[in-house]
Amino acid sequence: MSSPATPAAVVSHVLAFAAPTPEQSRDFMAAKLSYHADAWDVAEDLRNGIDAIVVIDTRSPAHYAAGHVPGAISFPHRTMDEQSTAQLDRSKVYVTYCDGIGCNGSTKGAYKLARLGFQVKEMLGGLDFWIRDGQPVATGPEAGRMPAARPAIECAC
């Protein structure tokens, strides 16, 4: 039994653009990690009481009250300006989030804070990925506190 012939001109879609050098990959990935945090890492920092970060929910107050990261403050990106950020501590790193990958409220919030001179990171996947990780959700207008108990499913990375 013969096998089907492989066309001689098969071209790799993956390699249509050359792969970066290891040094280029290292630098790019380091930069990417500087700009983003994942939900699991944010949860661990909140559980461990790391006070160098402040988590900001950039959505509307109604969405925040319906469910938010425990300990996050409500600060809709639409209200961020010099006056509204005057009380923020410039020694902290602000981690912004919104609903998820279909929403760019966290990006807008991070941009506005950075433009005003704050250090920022964006939480990948927003509240959607937070919930997918099995993390708790606080409700109401108060920030609440992150419980010490971890989800039943551990991060596999």
Contacts in CASP RR format, 6 or more apart in sequence:
PFRMAT RR
TARGET T0000
AUTHOR 0000-0000-0000
METHOD contacts of the structure
MODEL  1
MSSPATPAAVVSHVLAFAAPTPEQSRDFMAAKLSYHADAWDVAEDLRNGI
DAIVVIDTRSPAHYAAGHVPGAISFPHRTMDEQSTAQLDRSKVYVTYCDG
IGCNGSTKGAYKLARLGFQVKEMLGGLDFWIRDGQPVATGPEAGRMPAAR
PAIECAC
19 25 0 8 1.000
20 28 0 8 1.000
34 121 0 8 1.000
35 121 0 8 1.000
35 122 0 8 1.000
36 121 0 8 1.000
36 122 0 8 1.000
36 123 0 8 1.000
36 124 0 8 1.000
37 95 0 8 1.000
37 121 0 8 1.000
37 122 0 8 1.000
37 123 0 8 1.000
37 124 0 8 1.000
38 123 0 8 1.000
38 124 0 8 1.000
38 129 0 8 1.000
39 123 0 8 1.000
39 124 0 8 1.000
39 125 0 8 1.000
39 126 0 8 1.000
39 129 0 8 1.000
39 130 0 8 1.000
39 132 0 8 1.000
39 133 0 8 1.000
39 135 0 8 1.000
40 133 0 8 1.000
40 135 0 8 1.000
40 155 0 8 1.000
40 157 0 8 1.000
42 53 0 8 1.000
42 55 0 8 1.000
42 69 0 8 1.000
42 95 0 8 1.000
42 97 0 8 1.000
42 123 0 8 1.000
42 130 0 8 1.000
43 69 0 8 1.000
43 130 0 8 1.000
43 133 0 8 1.000
43 135 0 8 1.000
43 146 0 8 1.000
45 53 0 8 1.000
46 55 0 8 1.000
46 69 0 8 1.000
46 70 0 8 1.000
46 71 0 8 1.000
46 146 0 8 1.000
47 146 0 8 1.000
47 147 0 8 1.000
47 148 0 8 1.000
47 150 0 8 1.000
49 146 0 8 1.000
51 92 0 8 1.000
52 91 0 8 1.000
52 92 0 8 1.000
52 93 0 8 1.000
53 92 0 8 1.000
53 93 0 8 1.000
53 94 0 8 1.000
53 95 0 8 1.000
54 73 0 8 1.000
54 88 0 8 1.000
54 89 0 8 1.000
54 92 0 8 1.000
54 93 0 8 1.000
54 94 0 8 1.000
54 95 0 8 1.000
55 69 0 8 1.000
55 71 0 8 1.000
55 72 0 8 1.000
55 73 0 8 1.000
55 94 0 8 1.000
55 95 0 8 1.000
55 97 0 8 1.000
55 123 0 8 1.000
56 72 0 8 1.000
56 73 0 8 1.000
56 75 0 8 1.000
56 94 0 8 1.000
56 95 0 8 1.000
56 96 0 8 1.000
56 97 0 8 1.000
56 109 0 8 1.000
56 113 0 8 1.000
57 63 0 8 1.000
57 64 0 8 1.000
57 68 0 8 1.000
57 69 0 8 1.000
57 72 0 8 1.000
57 73 0 8 1.000
57 74 0 8 1.000
57 75 0 8 1.000
57 97 0 8 1.000
57 98 0 8 1.000
57 127 0 8 1.000
58 75 0 8 1.000
58 76 0 8 1.000
58 77 0 8 1.000
58 96 0 8 1.000
58 97 0 8 1.000
58 98 0 8 1.000
58 105 0 8 1.000
58 106 0 8 1.000
58 108 0 8 1.000
58 109 0 8 1.000
59 74 0 8 1.000
59 76 0 8 1.000
59 98 0 8 1.000
59 99 0 8 1.000
59 103 0 8 1.000
59 105 0 8 1.000
60 76 0 8 1.000
61 74 0 8 1.000
61 76 0 8 1.000
61 141 0 8 1.000
63 99 0 8 1.000
64 72 0 8 1.000
64 74 0 8 1.000
64 140 0 8 1.000
64 141 0 8 1.000
65 74 0 8 1.000
65 139 0 8 1.000
65 140 0 8 1.000
65 141 0 8 1.000
66 139 0 8 1.000
66 140 0 8 1.000
67 127 0 8 1.000
67 137 0 8 1.000
67 138 0 8 1.000
67 139 0 8 1.000
67 140 0 8 1.000
68 74 0 8 1.000
68 127 0 8 1.000
68 137 0 8 1.000
68 138 0 8 1.000
68 139 0 8 1.000
68 140 0 8 1.000
68 143 0 8 1.000
69 97 0 8 1.000
69 127 0 8 1.000
69 130 0 8 1.000
69 135 0 8 1.000
69 137 0 8 1.000
69 138 0 8 1.000
69 146 0 8 1.000
70 136 0 8 1.000
70 137 0 8 1.000
70 138 0 8 1.000
70 143 0 8 1.000
70 144 0 8 1.000
70 145 0 8 1.000
70 146 0 8 1.000
70 147 0 8 1.000
71 138 0 8 1.000
71 143 0 8 1.000
71 144 0 8 1.000
71 145 0 8 1.000
71 146 0 8 1.000
72 97 0 8 1.000
72 138 0 8 1.000
72 143 0 8 1.000
73 143 0 8 1.000
74 141 0 8 1.000
74 143 0 8 1.000
75 84 0 8 1.000
77 96 0 8 1.000
77 98 0 8 1.000
77 105 0 8 1.000
77 106 0 8 1.000
77 108 0 8 1.000
77 109 0 8 1.000
77 112 0 8 1.000
80 109 0 8 1.000
80 112 0 8 1.000
80 113 0 8 1.000
80 116 0 8 1.000
81 112 0 8 1.000
81 116 0 8 1.000
82 116 0 8 1.000
85 113 0 8 1.000
85 116 0 8 1.000
85 118 0 8 1.000
88 94 0 8 1.000
88 113 0 8 1.000
88 118 0 8 1.000
90 117 0 8 1.000
90 118 0 8 1.000
92 118 0 8 1.000
92 119 0 8 1.000
93 119 0 8 1.000
93 120 0 8 1.000
93 121 0 8 1.000
94 110 0 8 1.000
94 113 0 8 1.000
94 118 0 8 1.000
94 119 0 8 1.000
94 120 0 8 1.000
94 121 0 8 1.000
95 120 0 8 1.000
95 121 0 8 1.000
95 122 0 8 1.000
95 123 0 8 1.000
96 105 0 8 1.000
96 106 0 8 1.000
96 107 0 8 1.000
96 109 0 8 1.000
96 110 0 8 1.000
96 113 0 8 1.000
96 120 0 8 1.000
96 121 0 8 1.000
96 122 0 8 1.000
96 123 0 8 1.000
97 106 0 8 1.000
97 122 0 8 1.000
97 123 0 8 1.000
97 125 0 8 1.000
97 126 0 8 1.000
97 127 0 8 1.000
97 130 0 8 1.000
98 104 0 8 1.000
98 105 0 8 1.000
98 106 0 8 1.000
98 126 0 8 1.000
98 127 0 8 1.000
99 126 0 8 1.000
99 127 0 8 1.000
99 128 0 8 1.000
100 106 0 8 1.000
100 125 0 8 1.000
100 126 0 8 1.000
100 127 0 8 1.000
100 128 0 8 1.000
100 129 0 8 1.000
101 125 0 8 1.000
101 126 0 8 1.000
101 128 0 8 1.000
101 129 0 8 1.000
103 126 0 8 1.000
106 122 0 8 1.000
106 123 0 8 1.000
106 126 0 8 1.000
107 122 0 8 1.000
109 120 0 8 1.000
110 120 0 8 1.000
110 121 0 8 1.000
110 122 0 8 1.000
113 120 0 8 1.000
114 120 0 8 1.000
123 129 0 8 1.000
123 130 0 8 1.000
127 137 0 8 1.000
130 137 0 8 1.000
131 137 0 8 1.000
133 151 0 8 1.000
133 153 0 8 1.000
133 155 0 8 1.000
134 151 0 8 1.000
134 152 0 8 1.000
134 153 0 8 1.000
135 151 0 8 1.000
136 146 0 8 1.000
136 147 0 8 1.000
138 144 0 8 1.000
END
